[in-house]
């Protein structure tokens, strides 16, 4: 079993090594890996899924983790765990780019992620 959820396995990954998680999303608990299940769709989660597709089309590796299915990813990241301890569920989602947290409590925009990737 892998440590991450590959939502779009056919997306190109030419610009960045597929073994390197450049963008990591530490998601709040959801009913399924993407949160796009159930009777009503959450527009925010649709936007996040589109953002992931755009990033993957650019060759960026994107990994999503949920505490219930990937607790070790949370536990092994001191910055993520510090935020979760301080703010509890309000800290989620947490987004890291190149291992540094760029946003907590809400998902970043595509422009925010692109800006951090280029740094």
Secondary structure as UniProt FT lines:
FT   TURN            9..10
FT   TURN            18..19
FT   STRAND          23..27
FT   HELIX           43..57
FT   TURN            58..59
FT   STRAND          62..66
FT   TURN            67..69
FT   HELIX           71..75
FT   HELIX           78..87
FT   HELIX           88..91
FT   STRAND          94..97
FT   TURN            98..99
FT   STRAND          100..104
FT   HELIX           110..117
//
